Amino acid sequence: MTDARYDRIYIRDLAVECIVGVNPEERIQKQLIIINITMHVDLTKPGQSDVLSDTINYKSVKQAVIAEVEQSQFLLIERL
């Protein structure tokens, strides 16, 4: 359940390639995975300050997710 005090930041349709799957043919080459992220955060401070360091850097979040997923090799999409 989400807290109504929090704002939501969405990153939608982030395309990343990784090895995922249990079948041998799925483990040979990377597959395209589409990721949707919802972050629940309090954006009161950056909304008042207009200072980048007070908020979530969307680009940094995307880069971190891409780096983590691209180097991963999970069997189950649920684990990924």
JONORKA-V483875 format. One line per field, one symbol per residue. ss: DSSP state (h for helix, s for strand, l for the rest). phi: phi as a letter, one per 40 degrees, with the letter a starting at -180 (. if undefined). A space follows every 10 residues. Layout:
# JONORKA-V483875
ss: ???
phi: ???
This chain:
# JONORKA-V483875
ss: llllllssss ssssssssss lllhhhhlll ssssssssss sllhhhhhhl lhhhlllhhh hhhhhhhhhh llssllllll
phi: .ccccccbbb bbfccbbaca hbcdccccbc bcbbbbbbbb bcbccccccg bdccbccdcc cdcccccccc ccaccbcccd
